Amino acid sequence: MSRHQGAPMPASIRHVLRAKAHPARSVPCPHEHCHARPHQSCIVRVNGRTLDKPHPSRISAWAQAIACCPECQTTPGIPCHDDGTPRTEVHARRIQDAKETLE
């Protein structure tokens, strides 16, 4: 007897089922030692421990992907900057705005 996987789960249902997870899990983790795929928890590669919260770089990547930055006036997908100098992390206000879009 062969096993067949059913139809893929619609994104709207998947989101509801994963509602307890941090929304930053929707993007891959850019942390140099993690690289968790979308919808997977961040891990510590040395010991394989699963983290309760995403890496800060993953939260920044998520906020950059979905929110405009009120601090430096960038649009979604564009990195934050300080007077033209690129930042490695997004501004805190951008993360706050990203969280507010979920409510």
Secondary structure by P-SEA (a helix, b strand, c coil): cbbbbcccccaaaaaaaacccccccccccccccccccccbbbbccccccccccccaaaaaaaaaacbbbccccccccccccccccccccccaaaaaaaaaaac
